[in-house]
Amino acid sequence: MHYNDLVMPEKTCDDRNCPYHGDLRVHGRHFDGVVTSSKAFRTVTVSWERVRKLEKYERFVRNRTSVLAHNPDCINAKQGDKVVVYETRPISRWKRFVVVRKV
C-alpha cells in the first residue's frame, strides 16, 4: 500500500464509509482514474485506460475499465476530476472501491 496517497483532507465528514473519518479500511489494488459521472449519492464512476499488446497482430489495443467508487463527503469528487481509488470491502452490490484523494 502506498501511504503517500492517504493524506488527510481538510474537510471533515460523518460518513461511516470514509477511510479517514469512518471505519472503512483500504487494501489491495489502487488505481488513478478520471471521474466520468457523479450523479448518484456518494457514488462516482471512475474510469481509466489500459494499453496492452496483441502479439499476433503486432499492435496495441486500448481498453477502458470503469468501476463504481464510494465518494465521501470530505473528498466530494466531481465529474472530470482525477482521483485515486483503493480497493475495499463491498459497500454495496457494485461498489468495491473508495475515492481516497483528488490528484
N, CA, C and O atoms as a DFTB+ gen file, in Angstrom:
412 C
 N C O
     1  1       0.838      -1.176       0.000
     2  2       0.000       0.000       0.000
     3  2       0.882       1.237       0.000
     4  3       1.877       1.314       0.720
     5  1       0.503       2.185      -0.807
     6  2       1.236       3.433      -0.882
     7  2       0.580       4.435       0.059
     8  3      -0.454       5.020      -0.265
     9  1       1.182       4.627       1.216
    10  2       0.591       5.501       2.212
    11  2       0.731       6.971       1.863
    12  3       0.120       7.815       2.519
    13  1       1.526       7.303       0.841
    14  2       1.600       8.709       0.451
    15  2       0.308       9.161      -0.224
    16  3       0.058      10.362      -0.325
    17  1      -0.529       8.206      -0.696
    18  2      -1.841       8.558      -1.245
    19  2      -2.821       8.914      -0.142
    20  3      -3.763       9.671      -0.378
    21  1      -2.619       8.381       1.065
    22  2      -3.556       8.596       2.158
    23  2      -3.179       9.854       2.935
    24  3      -2.533       9.782       3.981
    25  1      -3.587      10.996       2.415
    26  2      -3.331      12.285       3.043
    27  2      -4.659      12.799       3.577
    28  3      -5.642      12.859       2.838
    29  1      -4.700      13.170       4.848
    30  2      -5.935      13.616       5.497
    31  2      -6.478      14.868       4.809
    32  3      -5.758      15.858       4.680
    33  1      -7.753      14.840       4.362
    34  2      -8.328      16.031       3.729
    35  2      -8.608      17.128       4.755
    36  3      -8.683      16.873       5.957
    37  1      -8.762      18.366       4.246
    38  2      -9.004      19.497       5.136
    39  2     -10.402      19.444       5.739
    40  3     -10.579      19.777       6.911
    41  1     -11.403      19.029       4.955
    42  2     -12.774      18.961       5.433
    43  2     -12.983      17.701       6.263
    44  3     -12.247      16.724       6.119
    45  1     -13.980      17.728       7.121
    46  2     -14.349      16.546       7.896
    47  2     -15.741      16.095       7.483
    48  3     -16.513      16.866       6.914
    49  1     -16.050      14.848       7.772
    50  2     -17.362      14.317       7.437
    51  2     -17.778      13.312       8.509
    52  3     -16.963      12.892       9.330
    53  1     -19.051      12.932       8.492
    54  2     -19.556      11.944       9.429
    55  2     -19.974      10.661       8.709
    56  3     -20.844       9.933       9.187
    57  1     -19.356      10.388       7.564
    58  2     -19.648       9.202       6.774
    59  2     -18.934       8.003       7.388
    60  3     -17.722       8.045       7.596
    61  1     -19.675       6.933       7.682
    62  2     -19.029       5.773       8.293
    63  2     -18.231       4.956       7.281
    64  3     -17.432       4.104       7.669
    65  1     -18.438       5.204       6.000
    66  2     -17.666       4.526       4.960
    67  2     -16.545       5.411       4.427
    68  3     -16.136       5.261       3.276
    69  1     -16.052       6.317       5.235
    70  2     -14.920       7.166       4.869
    71  2     -13.642       6.521       5.390
    72  3     -13.611       6.095       6.544
    73  1     -12.591       6.433       4.587
    74  2     -11.348       5.825       5.076
    75  2     -10.626       6.689       6.108
    76  3      -9.750       6.188       6.813
    77  1     -10.971       7.972       6.212
    78  2     -10.308       8.871       7.156
    79  2     -11.124       9.071       8.430
    80  3     -10.578       8.991       9.530
    81  1     -12.424       9.329       8.295
    82  2     -13.250       9.674       9.447
    83  2     -14.205       8.564       9.852
    84  3     -14.915       8.701      10.848
    85  1     -14.241       7.477       9.112
    86  2     -15.111       6.349       9.424
    87  2     -14.293       5.125       9.789
    88  3     -13.146       5.236      10.221
    89  1     -14.890       3.964       9.612
    90  2     -14.214       2.720       9.967
    91  2     -13.931       1.839       8.754
    92  3     -13.815       0.621       8.886
    93  1     -13.820       2.444       7.577
    94  2     -13.558       1.693       6.353
    95  2     -12.057       1.546       6.147
    96  3     -11.323       2.533       6.159
    97  1     -11.605       0.310       5.957
    98  2     -10.186       0.066       5.718
    99  2      -9.960      -0.184       4.229
   100  3     -10.808      -0.768       3.554
   101  1      -8.816       0.261       3.726
   102  2      -8.466       0.046       2.322
   103  2      -7.380      -1.013       2.247
   104  3      -6.557      -1.141       3.153
   105  1      -7.387      -1.768       1.162
   106  2      -6.398      -2.824       0.948
   107  2      -6.401      -3.168      -0.537
   108  3      -7.259      -2.702      -1.286
   109  1      -5.469      -3.960      -0.944
   110  2      -5.480      -4.468      -2.313
   111  2      -5.010      -3.465      -3.340
   112  3      -4.067      -2.707      -3.113
   113  1      -5.681      -3.474      -4.469
   114  2      -5.252      -2.683      -5.619
   115  2      -5.653      -1.221      -5.489
   116  3      -6.597      -0.884      -4.775
   117  1      -4.927      -0.365      -6.183
   118  2      -5.277       1.046      -6.262
   119  2      -5.016       1.522      -7.687
   120  3      -4.111       1.034      -8.364
   121  1      -5.823       2.481      -8.127
   122  2      -5.742       2.965      -9.497
   123  2      -5.904       4.476      -9.526
   124  3      -6.514       5.069      -8.636
   125  1      -5.346       5.090     -10.566
   126  2      -5.559       6.503     -10.868
   127  2      -6.550       6.563     -12.021
   128  3      -6.378       5.874     -13.026
   129  1      -7.578       7.378     -11.880
   130  2      -8.576       7.465     -12.932
   131  2      -9.234       8.823     -12.972
   132  3      -8.866       9.735     -12.232
   133  1     -10.214       8.943     -13.850
   134  2     -10.958      10.178     -14.052
   135  2     -12.414       9.895     -13.717
   136  3     -12.958       8.864     -14.112
   137  1     -13.039      10.805     -12.995
   138  2     -14.458      10.664     -12.655
   139  2     -15.273      10.981     -13.901
   140  3     -15.200      12.087     -14.437
   141  1     -16.053       9.998     -14.360
   142  2     -16.872      10.190     -15.553
   143  2     -18.316      10.529     -15.204
   144  3     -19.031      11.085     -16.037
   145  1     -18.762      10.205     -13.986
   146  2     -20.111      10.538     -13.576
   147  2     -20.152      10.670     -12.058
   148  3     -19.531       9.887     -11.338
   149  1     -20.895      11.675     -11.578
   150  2     -21.042      11.861     -10.134
   151  2     -22.496      12.179      -9.792
   152  3     -22.764      12.985      -8.901
   153  1     -23.427      11.552     -10.494
   154  2     -24.835      11.862     -10.315
   155  2     -25.445      11.167      -9.102
   156  3     -26.346      11.715      -8.467
   157  1     -24.970       9.977      -8.773
   158  2     -25.559       9.229      -7.663
   159  2     -25.071       9.770      -6.323
   160  3     -24.037      10.436      -6.254
   161  1     -25.809       9.484      -5.273
   162  2     -25.492       9.974      -3.933
   163  2     -24.275       9.238      -3.383
   164  3     -24.299       8.018      -3.222
   165  1     -23.207       9.991      -3.094
   166  2     -21.955       9.465      -2.540
   167  2     -21.353       8.348      -3.399
   168  3     -20.680       7.458      -2.878
   169  1     -21.593       8.395      -4.699
   170  2     -21.058       7.396      -5.619
   171  2     -20.560       8.091      -6.870
   172  3     -21.225       8.982      -7.399
   173  1     -19.384       7.685      -7.347
   174  2     -18.855       8.200      -8.603
   175  2     -18.455       7.024      -9.487
   176  3     -18.139       5.937      -9.003
   177  1     -18.477       7.266     -10.782
   178  2     -17.960       6.298     -11.745
   179  2     -16.570       6.753     -12.141
   180  3     -16.391       7.867     -12.632
   181  1     -15.587       5.892     -11.927
   182  2     -14.194       6.212     -12.232
   183  2     -13.737       5.289     -13.348
   184  3     -13.978       4.083     -13.296
   185  1     -13.080       5.845     -14.354
   186  2     -12.583       5.020     -15.452
   187  2     -11.134       5.371     -15.732
   188  3     -10.688       6.495     -15.504
   189  1     -10.408       4.374     -16.233
   190  2      -9.030       4.564     -16.632
   191  2      -8.762       3.674     -17.837
   192  3      -9.496       2.725     -18.110
   193  1      -7.701       4.003     -18.543
   194  2      -7.387       3.325     -19.791
   195  2      -6.177       2.418     -19.617
   196  3      -5.191       2.787     -18.979
   197  1      -6.268       1.228     -20.196
   198  2      -5.150       0.293     -20.182
   199  2      -4.698       0.061     -21.625
   200  3      -5.527       0.025     -22.535
   201  1      -3.420      -0.091     -21.832
   202  2      -2.875      -0.376     -23.155
   203  2      -2.127      -1.698     -23.073
   204  3      -1.244      -1.871     -22.234
   205  1      -2.490      -2.636     -23.960
   206  2      -1.795      -3.918     -23.980
   207  2      -1.465      -4.278     -25.427
   208  3      -2.082      -3.769     -26.363
   209  1      -0.498      -5.148     -25.590
   210  2      -0.034      -5.503     -26.918
   211  2      -0.640      -6.826     -27.351
   212  3      -0.672      -7.785     -26.580
   213  1      -1.124      -6.878     -28.597
   214  2      -1.570      -8.121     -29.202
   215  2      -0.404      -8.671     -30.013
   216  3      -0.047      -8.122     -31.056
   217  1       0.183      -9.754     -29.527
   218  2       1.365     -10.310     -30.179
   219  2       1.058     -10.819     -31.588
   220  3       1.878     -10.691     -32.497
   221  1      -0.123     -11.392     -31.755
   222  2      -0.476     -11.981     -33.047
   223  2      -0.495     -10.945     -34.164
   224  3      -0.015     -11.204     -35.267
   225  1      -1.050      -9.777     -33.874
   226  2      -1.180      -8.740     -34.894
   227  2      -0.137      -7.636     -34.763
   228  3      -0.132      -6.696     -35.558
   229  1       0.737      -7.736     -33.780
   230  2       1.811      -6.769     -33.547
   231  2       1.263      -5.343     -33.457
   232  3       1.787      -4.410     -34.067
   233  1       0.190      -5.211     -32.672
   234  2      -0.441      -3.915     -32.471
   235  2      -0.789      -3.741     -30.995
   236  3      -0.752      -4.688     -30.209
   237  1      -1.123      -2.523     -30.651
   238  2      -1.542      -2.223     -29.289
   239  2      -3.036      -1.970     -29.261
   240  3      -3.601      -1.395     -30.192
   241  1      -3.670      -2.405     -28.180
   242  2      -5.115      -2.247     -28.013
   243  2      -5.363      -1.441     -26.753
   244  3      -4.752      -1.688     -25.713
   245  1      -6.278      -0.463     -26.854
   246  2      -6.666       0.320     -25.688
   247  2      -7.945      -0.258     -25.104
   248  3      -8.923      -0.469     -25.822
   249  1      -7.937      -0.513     -23.808
   250  2      -9.126      -0.968     -23.100
   251  2      -9.435       0.028     -21.994
   252  3      -8.530       0.568     -21.358
   253  1     -10.708       0.263     -21.774
   254  2     -11.135       1.191     -20.724
   255  2     -11.840       0.395     -19.637
   256  3     -12.742      -0.396     -19.913
   257  1     -11.417       0.614     -18.401
   258  2     -12.034      -0.012     -17.243
   259  2     -12.822       1.034     -16.488
   260  3     -12.353       2.157     -16.299
   261  1     -14.023       0.669     -16.055
   262  2     -14.889       1.590     -15.343
   263  2     -15.425       0.899     -14.101
   264  3     -15.937      -0.218     -14.179
   265  1     -15.309       1.565     -12.947
   266  2     -15.799       0.997     -11.690
   267  2     -16.615       2.057     -10.952
   268  3     -16.461       3.256     -11.184
   269  1     -17.480       1.590     -10.062
   270  2     -18.192       2.480      -9.159
   271  2     -17.386       2.580      -7.875
   272  3     -16.888       1.576      -7.367
   273  1     -17.259       3.787      -7.353
   274  2     -16.481       4.009      -6.144
   275  2     -17.269       4.880      -5.179
   276  3     -18.042       5.745      -5.589
   277  1     -17.059       4.637      -3.890
   278  2     -17.697       5.455      -2.861
   279  2     -16.987       6.803      -2.799
   280  3     -15.758       6.867      -2.834
   281  1     -17.765       7.876      -2.706
   282  2     -17.247       9.235      -2.706
   283  2     -17.604       9.897      -1.376
   284  3     -18.711      10.419      -1.240
   285  1     -16.693       9.893      -0.383
   286  2     -17.027      10.507       0.907
   287  2     -17.253      12.008       0.776
   288  3     -16.784      12.644      -0.167
   289  1     -17.992      12.565       1.755
   290  2     -18.310      13.996       1.730
   291  2     -17.067      14.864       1.874
   292  3     -17.034      15.979       1.354
   293  1     -16.044      14.374       2.569
   294  2     -14.842      15.190       2.776
   295  2     -14.009      15.311       1.501
   296  3     -13.216      16.245       1.380
   297  1     -14.169      14.393       0.553
   298  2     -13.425      14.460      -0.714
   299  2     -14.286      15.107      -1.793
   300  3     -13.831      16.022      -2.478
   301  1     -15.524      14.642      -1.951
   302  2     -16.512      15.252      -2.831
   303  2     -15.976      15.482      -4.240
   304  3     -15.917      16.620      -4.707
   305  1     -15.586      14.410      -4.913
   306  2     -15.073      14.489      -6.284
   307  2     -16.219      14.733      -7.260
   308  3     -17.305      14.170      -7.117
   309  1     -15.965      15.568      -8.240
   310  2     -16.954      15.893      -9.268
   311  2     -16.500      15.333     -10.613
   312  3     -15.382      14.836     -10.746
   313  1     -17.378      15.420     -11.601
   314  2     -17.081      14.911     -12.931
   315  2     -15.896      15.650     -13.531
   316  3     -15.847      16.880     -13.510
   317  1     -14.937      14.896     -14.067
   318  2     -13.743      15.465     -14.674
   319  2     -12.547      15.507     -13.752
   320  3     -11.441      15.783     -14.217
   321  1     -12.714      15.243     -12.449
   322  2     -11.594      15.252     -11.508
   323  2     -10.756      13.992     -11.665
   324  3     -11.280      12.906     -11.915
   325  1      -9.447      14.155     -11.514
   326  2      -8.555      12.999     -11.474
   327  2      -8.455      12.546     -10.028
   328  3      -8.182      13.355      -9.141
   329  1      -8.676      11.251      -9.779
   330  2      -8.734      10.733      -8.423
   331  2      -7.910       9.458      -8.295
   332  3      -7.532       8.838      -9.290
   333  1      -7.640       9.082      -7.048
   334  2      -7.013       7.812      -6.717
   335  2      -8.049       6.986      -5.978
   336  3      -8.621       7.448      -4.991
   337  1      -8.298       5.765      -6.446
   338  2      -9.256       4.870      -5.794
   339  2      -8.525       3.652      -5.258
   340  3      -7.582       3.157      -5.876
   341  1      -8.968       3.173      -4.099
   342  2      -8.419       1.984      -3.462
   343  2      -9.500       0.930      -3.346
   344  3     -10.682       1.244      -3.209
   345  1      -9.084      -0.315      -3.401
   346  2      -9.998      -1.425      -3.215
   347  2     -10.342      -1.554      -1.737
   348  3      -9.507      -1.287      -0.873
   349  1     -11.572      -1.964      -1.450
   350  2     -12.023      -2.126      -0.081
   351  2     -13.064      -3.236      -0.030
   352  3     -13.325      -3.897      -1.035
   353  1     -13.651      -3.435       1.129
   354  2     -14.711      -4.440       1.254
   355  2     -15.920      -3.997       0.441
   356  3     -16.028      -2.814       0.118
   357  1     -16.832      -4.903       0.101
   358  2     -18.023      -4.494      -0.639
   359  2     -18.879      -3.522       0.168
   360  3     -19.266      -3.815       1.300
   361  1     -19.170      -2.369      -0.420
   362  2     -20.007      -1.362       0.228
   363  2     -21.461      -1.544      -0.206
   364  3     -22.378      -1.369       0.596
   365  1     -21.666      -1.892      -1.463
   366  2     -22.999      -2.203      -1.972
   367  2     -22.836      -3.304      -3.028
   368  3     -21.799      -3.963      -3.103
   369  1     -23.868      -3.484      -3.828
   370  2     -23.821      -4.576      -4.801
   371  2     -22.679      -4.421      -5.804
   372  3     -22.056      -5.409      -6.192
   373  1     -22.401      -3.183      -6.225
   374  2     -21.384      -2.950      -7.250
   375  2     -20.179      -2.173      -6.759
   376  3     -19.149      -2.161      -7.434
   377  1     -20.269      -1.522      -5.604
   378  2     -19.169      -0.679      -5.136
   379  2     -18.169      -1.489      -4.325
   380  3     -18.502      -2.026      -3.269
   381  1     -16.919      -1.574      -4.837
   382  2     -15.825      -2.234      -4.140
   383  2     -14.591      -1.343      -4.059
   384  3     -13.512      -1.809      -3.693
   385  1     -14.743      -0.066      -4.397
   386  2     -13.647       0.885      -4.360
   387  2     -14.096       2.126      -3.611
   388  3     -15.291       2.395      -3.491
   389  1     -13.120       2.885      -3.107
   390  2     -13.398       4.132      -2.415
   391  2     -12.422       5.189      -2.920
   392  3     -11.248       4.894      -3.143
   393  1     -12.901       6.419      -3.102
   394  2     -12.039       7.522      -3.528
   395  2     -11.214       7.968      -2.327
   396  3     -11.761       8.277      -1.268
   397  1      -9.885       8.000      -2.500
   398  2      -9.000       8.344      -1.409
   399  2      -8.570       9.803      -1.479
   400  3      -8.463      10.469      -0.449
   401  1      -8.321      10.307      -2.696
   402  2      -7.939      11.716      -2.819
   403  2      -8.098      12.169      -4.263
   404  3      -8.166      11.360      -5.188
   405  1      -8.156      13.492      -4.428
   406  2      -8.118      14.101      -5.752
   407  2      -6.669      14.389      -6.093
   408  3      -5.877      14.743      -5.220
   409  1      -6.325      14.239      -7.355
   410  2      -4.943      14.499      -7.791
   411  2      -4.855      15.917      -8.307
   412  3      -3.785      16.356      -8.727
